[in-house]
Amino acid sequence: PGHHDQPNQPGHHGQPNQPGHHGQPTPAPAVVPAPPAPCLQADFMNIKRMVAKEDFEDDKLALAKQAIPGTNMTAMQLAEIARVFSFEDTKLEFLKFAYPFCIDQNKYYLVNDVFSFSTSKDELRKYIGQ
């Protein structure tokens, strides 16, 4: 191919891609924030280990509630932490609390595996409005 074939040239008579028509800027697309980076596995394991080390269920729950905000955990990670609790009620309370902090809320159904009773699953579903 000769020197005149420049595949990287934008269309319109060699002009760079002009915004919109007649130089009008195109309307900004709706801003969709980039999804936050998920919690690192090492951080997740750390939190899970710390929660598991607590002797009492109430202390486990208090620590988990303190640790979760801002961590960007996935539904699977939150389910794993919920498994550390001994009681169904605590698992339910934790998973209700954690829902707003979950970065893949569309997959929150995955946490249902941690429950022994369908009533807990139903209550969580109602709580998160599904």
N, C-alpha and C positions, 0 to 999 in steps of 0.2 A: 504493500500500500504506500502511496505517495505521502508527502509531508502535509498535504492539505486535509487529509482525513484525521480530524481530531475528535475522537469518540467522546472526550470528556466535555466538549462544548455544550452548554445548555441550548435548548431550542431557539426560539424567537430571534432569528437573525443575529446570532452571536451575543445577544444581550444576556446578562445573568438573569436567573429566574426572578422576574419582576413580581412583587406581591400584588395580588388582586388585579382588577381591571383598571387601566388608565392610571397606574401609579397609586391607586388607593390601597392602603394596607388591608390585608385580609383580616376579617374579624378573628380575634384570638379564639382558638378552640377552648372549650371548657377545660379548665385546669384540672387534670387528674393527677394528684400527687403520685409520685413513684411509690410503689409499695415499699414499706420499710424493710430493711434487711432482717431476715429472721435471726432470732437469738442463736448465738454460736453454741455448738454442741457442748463445748467445755463449760461455758457459763451455765447452760441448762443443767448439766450433770452436777455442777457445784451447788446450785440452788436445790436440786432434788436431794442431794446428799445431806445438805444442811437441814432441810425440812425433816428428812427421815431420822436424823440424829436426835431430834427433840423427843423427850420421853412422853410427853402428854399430848393428846390429840389437840387440845386447845392451843398449846404452844406451837404445834406444827402448823395449825391453821393461821395463827397470828403471824408467824414467820413467813409463810407462803404469801399471805396477803401483803406483807411488807415488801417482799422480794419481786413480785410479779409485775407491778406497774412499770412501764418503760422498758421491759425486756424484749418485746416483740416476739412472744412465743407463738408457736403454731398450735393448732388444736391437738395434734398428736403429743406435743411436748406437755401441754396442760393436762391431757389425759394421764400421761405418765406420772406427773406430780400428784394428781388426784389418787392414783393407786397407792401412794404412800400412806394415805389415811386409812384407818381401820373401819370407820363407821360410814354407813351409807349417807347419813345426814350431813356429815362433814364433807364428804365428797361433793354432795349436791351444793352445799353452801359455797365451797371453794369454786366450783365450776360456774356457779351463778356470778360470783364475784369476778372471776377471771375473764368472762365472756367479752367485756368491752376492750380488754387488752389483747385479745387474740387477733393475730394478723390475717388469719384465713377463716373468718367467721362462716363463710359458706361451707366449710368442712367441719363445723362444730358437731355435726351428728356423730363424728368419730369418737367423741368422748362418751357416748352412750355405753360403750363397751365396759366402762368401769363400774357400771351399776348392776346390782343383783336384781333389783325390782323394777318392773315396768312403771310403777307409780313415780319413781324418781325420774325416769326418762320423760314421762309425761309432764311432770312438774317443771323440769328444765326447759322442755319445748315451749310450754306456756310462758315461762319467765322470759325467754328470749324472743317470744312473739313469732314462733314459726308455726 
